[in-house]
Amino acid sequence: MLENKETVENIEQFLESASNNFGRELAHEMSLNVSWAKKQGHDFKIVVPMDHGNFATVLLVTSAFVRSYEVSKKRKVIVDQFLVGKSECRQMLELMESFER
């Protein structure tokens, strides 16, 4: 798993370089979600499946929810957390970890 503090700092750097104010707002929103997940004792992973320079998608996957963030130079979109069962989230975390091996 990623270290919480290091992860949040990396997100902030990535998003600030991606899109100024939108990036900072999004990084703040993500850091709040990561902090919540940590307080609840959830494992989490952060993945950047798409980064095309002007547009990026970031996924926050925890053992309780998945949230998608999209950022471009002109807009910020946070796709509301869609609550799937804890077992599905756990399976997703395990699958993501298996890709890293």
Secondary structure, DSSP 8 states (H G I E B T S, - for coil): ---HHHHHHHHHHHHHHHHHHHHHHHHHHHHHHHHHHHHTT--EEEEEEEE-SSEEEEEEEESS-EEEEEEESS-EEEEEEE---HHHHHHHHHHHHHHH-
